[in-house]
Amino acid sequence: MSEERVLTEVRDQYGTIRVLEAGDYRFLEFGEAVEQSCVFVPDTAWLEYDYTRAMLLGALCHEHPETALFLGLGAGNLTQACLAFLPLEDVEAIELRPDVPRLAMEYLGLADDPRLTIRIGDALELLDSAESADLIFVDLYTDTGPGVGHLAWKFLENCQRRLNPGGWLVINQWATDDGKPLGAALLRGLYHRHYWECPVKEGNVILLVPADLEQELDRDALARRAEALAPRLGYSLMPLFAALRDAS
C-alpha cells in the first residue's frame, strides 16, 4: 500500500480524530492510530472490510427496508452502501462527536443525501427520541474499544423495541478469544438465544437480531437477495452467508 499521509487532525473532548490517505484509500482514526473506518475514494459505497459487508448482509434479512437508524456513523461508509443498494426512504444516524460527520463529508465522501438526517449526541440518550425503523445498526466504538452501549442491557433491549414489525437489529460486536461475541451470556439472556451470528476475519462477530421471537431468518430468501446484489456490489456476500450460525 502507498505511504500514508495525514490529511487533517482535530481534537475534541474525547481525544484526537485523524483522517489519513494511502493511495485510493482514506481512513478515519481515533486516538493513537486506532482505525475506525476505511473508504475507497473512487467508490465510497464500496465496503472494504468483512465486518461492514456482514452488516450489509444483515440488512438483507429484511425483504424491503424503507427506514434505517445508524447508532454510530464513523466515516459513513456502511450508511453510503445502504443508501446505494437498499430501497431506503428515510435514514437517521446518531453520532457522538460533531467533528466526525463534518470530516466524513469533507474528506471521506459522505454525500449530503436528502434521505439522511444526522443528529449529534449520545446514542444511549437519543435512542428514545428516534423514529422506529426497519433496520437498526449498532456500531459504537471509541479508540479503546466498544462503547458502553454494546453491553448495556436496557439500551440493547430498547434497540430491539425500536424496530418495526419484521425489522432487524444488526450489531457489530467484538469477539472474545473463543470466537464468541463480547457479553455472550448477556446477549443470550436478553434475546432468548433467538438471533444469528456472523464471525468475520477482523475479529468481530456481527449479530443479526429479529424484532421478536416469532420472526425467523429465511436463509433461502437471504441467499437469493445476496446473490442478486453481487453484480452491483462488485463482490459476493456468500462467504459471509456461509459463516452464519445460530446463537443457540
BELWO-V118475 format. One record per run of one state. SS is the DSSP state (2 for helix, 1 for strand, 0 for the rest). FROM is the first residue (numbers start at 1). LEN is the number of residues. Records with the same first field share a line. If there is no record, write none. Layout:
SS=FROM-LEN / FROM-LEN
//
This chain:
0=1-4 / 13-2 / 23-2 / 31-3 / 41-9 / 60-7 / 72-5 / 86-4 / 96-2 / 108-8 / 121-2 / 130-3 / 139-2 / 143-2 / 147-1 / 152-1 / 162-1 / 176-5 / 182-2 / 191-4 / 200-4 / 211-8 / 234-4 / 244-1 / 247-2
1=5-8 / 15-8 / 25-6 / 34-7 / 67-5 / 90-6 / 116-5 / 133-6 / 141-2 / 145-2 / 163-13 / 181-1 / 195-5 / 204-7 / 245-2
2=50-10 / 77-9 / 98-10 / 123-7 / 148-4 / 153-9 / 184-7 / 219-15 / 238-6
//
